[in-house]
Amino acid sequence: MQMSIREAKSRFTEAAAAAARGERVVVTKHGRPFVELVPVRALGGMDFEAGLAISRELGLAEAGIEIPPHFDDAAFSREVLGLDEPA
């Protein structure tokens, strides 16, 4: 689907629904492609099991490096960076 900015303003709901369905929606400005609407991809956390399997496969597990289970927790990041006092 391709539409001008003016058309996109008046038909935004329709354009957004088309993008969410996976349809390519290009908005043009003066007849040239300007922006493209795309659906938001769901963000996921880290797959620690897969990471551990890969580290074993590469022989990194013997290096003694361990990733704590709360590694992706914002509080842990602040602790590592020294922004908060450890609890």
N, CA, C and O of each residue as an XYZ file, in Angstrom:
348
protein
N       0.854     -1.156      0.000
C       0.000      0.000      0.000
C       0.905      1.226      0.000
O       1.886      1.283      0.742
N       0.576      2.188     -0.823
C       1.324      3.431     -0.895
C       0.335      4.586     -0.820
O      -0.717      4.553     -1.459
N       0.674      5.600     -0.043
C      -0.227      6.740      0.100
C       0.558      7.993      0.429
O       1.669      7.920      0.953
N      -0.017      9.131      0.124
C       0.621     10.408      0.437
C       0.461     10.693      1.928
O      -0.328     10.047      2.618
N       1.218     11.664      2.406
C       1.109     12.051      3.815
C      -0.314     12.495      4.134
O      -0.865     12.114      5.168
N      -0.905     13.285      3.268
C      -2.269     13.773      3.494
C      -3.236     12.589      3.593
O      -4.091     12.548      4.478
N      -3.094     11.639      2.687
C      -3.964     10.462      2.701
C      -3.710      9.631      3.955
O      -4.647      9.101      4.552
N      -2.436      9.516      4.356
C      -2.093      8.740      5.549
C      -2.713      9.362      6.800
O      -3.123      8.641      7.710
N      -2.785     10.690      6.852
C      -3.419     11.359      7.990
C      -4.898     10.988      8.086
O      -5.415     10.705      9.167
N      -5.563     10.997      6.937
C      -7.007     10.738      6.973
C      -7.332      9.259      7.080
O      -8.429      8.903      7.512
N      -6.402      8.385      6.697
C      -6.660      6.940      6.728
C      -5.660      6.212      7.622
O      -5.297      5.068      7.348
N      -5.217      6.875      8.688
C      -4.168      6.308      9.525
C      -4.546      4.954     10.120
O      -3.733      4.029     10.122
N      -5.761      4.834     10.620
C      -6.182      3.573     11.237
C      -6.096      2.433     10.237
O      -5.624      1.345     10.566
N      -6.546      2.678      9.034
C      -6.497      1.656      7.982
C      -5.046      1.308      7.630
O      -4.711      0.135      7.464
N      -4.193      2.322      7.517
C      -2.784      2.082      7.190
C      -2.085      1.313      8.306
O      -1.308      0.396      8.039
N      -2.357      1.682      9.549
C      -1.734      0.996     10.683
C      -2.189     -0.460     10.753
O      -1.387     -1.348     11.047
N      -3.461     -0.708     10.487
C      -3.970     -2.083     10.495
C      -3.319     -2.904      9.392
O      -2.991     -4.073      9.596
N      -3.132     -2.301      8.232
C      -2.480     -3.009      7.123
C      -1.043     -3.357      7.493
O      -0.589     -4.469      7.226
N      -0.319     -2.413      8.107
C       1.062     -2.677      8.527
C       1.103     -3.781      9.575
O       1.984     -4.640      9.540
N       0.158     -3.763     10.504
C       0.113     -4.788     11.549
C      -0.131     -6.173     10.959
O       0.327     -7.172     11.514
N      -0.842     -6.240      9.845
C      -1.085     -7.528      9.167
C       0.127     -7.984      8.371
O       0.139     -9.094      7.838
N       1.145     -7.135      8.286
C       2.347     -7.504      7.552
C       2.436     -6.890      6.166
O       3.395     -7.139      5.436
N       1.447     -6.092      5.798
C       1.458     -5.447      4.491
C       2.449     -4.281      4.518
O       2.576     -3.589      5.528
N       3.139     -4.075      3.415
C       4.087     -2.964      3.326
C       3.292     -1.680      3.093
O       2.518     -1.586      2.141
N       3.489     -0.696      3.967
C       2.782      0.580      3.859
C       3.827      1.689      3.722
O       4.572      1.976      4.660
N       3.868      2.301      2.548
C       4.830      3.365      2.270
C       4.080      4.683      2.172
O       3.109      4.802      1.424
N       4.536      5.670      2.933
C       3.954      7.006      2.890
C       4.888      7.871      2.051
O       6.098      7.891      2.277
N       4.320      8.581      1.088
C       5.130      9.388      0.185
C       4.995     10.872      0.493
O       4.000     11.328      1.056
N       6.016     11.599      0.109
C       6.021     13.055      0.229
C       6.464     13.598     -1.128
O       7.573     13.320     -1.584
N       5.604     14.360     -1.757
C       5.846     14.881     -3.096
C       6.122     13.747     -4.086
O       6.950     13.880     -4.987
N       5.415     12.632     -3.902
C       5.524     11.502     -4.820
C       6.697     10.576     -4.590
O       6.858      9.596     -5.318
N       7.520     10.861     -3.596
C       8.688     10.005     -3.312
C       8.507      9.322     -1.966
O       7.946      9.916     -1.045
N       8.973      8.082     -1.836
C       8.858      7.390     -0.545
C       9.503      8.220      0.561
O      10.618      8.721      0.419
N       8.770      8.350      1.664
C       9.217      9.185      2.775
C       9.410      8.355      4.039
O      10.479      8.390      4.650
N       8.389      7.617      4.429
C       8.475      6.719      5.586
C       7.718      5.437      5.271
O       6.912      5.377      4.342
N       7.999      4.424      6.064
C       7.306      3.150      5.933
C       6.763      2.748      7.294
O       7.475      2.822      8.295
N       5.520      2.329      7.337
C       4.923      1.852      8.585
C       5.233      0.372      8.725
O       5.038     -0.405      7.790
N       5.709     -0.006      9.879
C       6.012     -1.411     10.151
C       5.449     -1.775     11.519
O       5.364     -0.917     12.397
N       5.065     -3.034     11.713
C       4.559     -3.442     13.027
C       5.703     -3.529     14.042
O       6.858     -3.746     13.676
N       5.367     -3.360     15.296
C       6.344     -3.477     16.369
C       6.610     -4.962     16.607
O       5.689     -5.773     16.709
N       7.878     -5.284     16.691
C       8.241     -6.668     17.007
C       8.314     -6.821     18.518
O       8.840     -5.954     19.216
N       7.794     -7.908     19.004
C       7.848     -8.163     20.447
C       9.299     -8.405     20.862
O      10.017     -9.188     20.239
N       9.706     -7.730     21.905
C      11.052     -7.918     22.416
C      11.041     -9.029     23.450
O      10.127     -9.124     24.270
N      12.039     -9.844     23.402
C      12.131    -10.940     24.354
C      13.381    -10.806     25.199
O      14.288    -10.043     24.867
N      13.423    -11.527     26.259
C      14.602    -11.521     27.116
C      15.667    -12.447     26.566
O      15.512    -13.030     25.493
N      16.719    -12.571     27.294
C      17.810    -13.451     26.879
C      17.429    -14.900     27.139
O      16.767    -15.216     28.127
N      17.855    -15.768     26.243
C      17.651    -17.201     26.410
C      18.938    -17.761     27.022
O      19.862    -18.148     26.308
N      18.979    -17.795     28.356
C      20.192    -18.213     29.042
C      20.539    -19.669     28.775
O      21.717    -20.023     28.721
N      19.534    -20.518     28.608
C      19.797    -21.931     28.323
C      20.515    -22.085     26.987
O      21.467    -22.857     26.869
N      20.048    -21.339     25.978
C      20.699    -21.403     24.661
C      22.112    -20.843     24.744
O      23.033    -21.383     24.132
N      22.285    -19.758     25.503
C      23.616    -19.178     25.665
C      24.579    -20.138     26.347
O      25.744    -20.241     25.962
N      24.092    -20.832     27.351
C      24.916    -21.818     28.047
C      25.292    -22.965     27.122
O      26.432    -23.430     27.136
N      24.338    -23.423     26.318
C      24.614    -24.503     25.365
C      25.674    -24.074     24.356
O      26.562    -24.860     24.027
N      25.597    -22.858     23.867
C      26.582    -22.361     22.897
C      27.942    -22.207     23.555
O      28.961    -22.542     22.952
N      27.972    -21.699     24.796
C      29.261    -21.535     25.472
C      29.927    -22.885     25.720
O      31.150    -23.000     25.642
N      29.130    -23.899     26.016
C      29.694    -25.255     26.162
C      30.228    -25.761     24.831
O      31.303    -26.356     24.762
N      29.457    -25.512     23.773
C      29.843    -25.950     22.428
C      31.163    -25.308     22.005
O      31.984    -25.954     21.354
N      31.372    -24.046     22.366
C      32.586    -23.327     21.994
C      33.722    -23.529     22.997
O      34.828    -23.028     22.796
N      33.450    -24.255     24.062
C      34.472    -24.502     25.060
C      34.670    -23.357     26.036
O      35.688    -23.301     26.726
N      33.713    -22.443     26.102
C      33.838    -21.303     26.998
C      33.375    -21.619     28.410
O      33.687    -20.879     29.342
N      32.638    -22.703     28.578
C      32.129    -23.058     29.894
C      33.280    -23.363     30.847
O      33.163    -23.147     32.053
N      34.400    -23.870     30.303
C      35.552    -24.197     31.144
C      36.310    -22.960     31.580
O      37.171    -23.052     32.455
N      36.017    -21.798     30.997
C      36.733    -20.568     31.335
C      36.329    -20.037     32.709
O      36.978    -19.136     33.240
N      35.268    -20.588     33.283
C      34.849    -20.191     34.618
C      34.004    -18.927     34.647
O      33.804    -18.339     35.710
N      33.515    -18.512     33.509
C      32.667    -17.327     33.457
C      31.226    -17.763     33.633
O      30.730    -18.620     32.902
N      30.558    -17.166     34.608
C      29.161    -17.502     34.856
C      28.314    -16.249     34.722
O      28.717    -15.167     35.148
N      27.144    -16.402     34.131
C      26.192    -15.300     34.015
C      25.142    -15.513     35.091
O      24.442    -16.526     35.084
N      25.025    -14.563     36.021
C      24.040    -14.740     37.085
C      22.618    -14.717     36.522
O      22.374    -14.061     35.509
N      21.688    -15.408     37.148
C      20.319    -15.476     36.631
C      19.609    -14.133     36.580
O      18.682    -13.959     35.790
N      20.021    -13.185     37.401
C      19.379    -11.874     37.399
C      20.165    -10.860     36.557
O      20.061     -9.654     36.781
N      20.951    -11.348     35.590
C      21.801    -10.520     34.741
C      21.027     -9.440     33.992
O      21.512     -8.315     33.868
N      19.831     -9.760     33.489
C      19.068     -8.783     32.697
C      18.132     -7.929     33.552
O      17.282     -7.220     33.013
N      18.276     -7.986     34.849
C      17.480     -7.155     35.758
C      18.125     -5.774     35.862
O      19.335     -5.665     36.059
N      17.324     -4.727     35.730
C      17.851     -3.356     35.766
C      18.577     -3.055     37.079
O      19.571     -2.329     37.081
N      18.095     -3.599     38.178
C      18.736     -3.366     39.471
C      20.149     -3.951     39.487
O      21.061     -3.356     40.061
N      20.331     -5.115     38.856
C      21.658     -5.736     38.786
C      22.599     -4.861     37.960
O      23.760     -4.678     38.326
N      22.101     -4.321     36.846
C      22.925     -3.454     36.005
C      23.392     -2.235     36.794
O      24.556     -1.844     36.702
N      22.499     -1.641     37.562
C      22.857     -0.481     38.371
C      23.907     -0.866     39.416
O      24.813     -0.086     39.709
N      23.781     -2.054     39.967
C      24.738     -2.519     40.978
C      26.114     -2.694     40.348
O      27.113     -2.261     40.923
N      26.182     -3.322     39.174
C      27.453     -3.570     38.506
C      28.133     -2.259     38.128
O      29.354     -2.142     38.223
N      27.349     -1.278     37.702
C      27.894      0.018     37.310
C      28.230      0.907     38.511
O      28.782      1.995     38.347
N      27.896      0.444     39.708
C      28.201      1.200     40.913
C      27.250      2.359     41.143
O      27.582      3.300     41.864
N      26.078      2.303     40.544
C      25.117      3.381     40.706
C      24.283      3.238     41.976
O      23.709      4.216     42.455
N      24.215      2.053     42.508
C      23.491      1.797     43.746
C      24.394      1.026     44.686
O      25.280      0.284     44.262
N      24.155      1.214     45.934
C      24.848      0.414     46.930
C      24.275     -0.985     46.921
O      23.055     -1.129     46.836
N      25.096     -2.036     47.007
C      24.554     -3.403     47.041
C      23.640     -3.594     48.244
O      23.882     -3.035     49.313
N      22.605     -4.376     48.063
C      21.632     -4.609     49.137
C      22.153     -5.563     50.157
O      21.461     -5.868     51.128
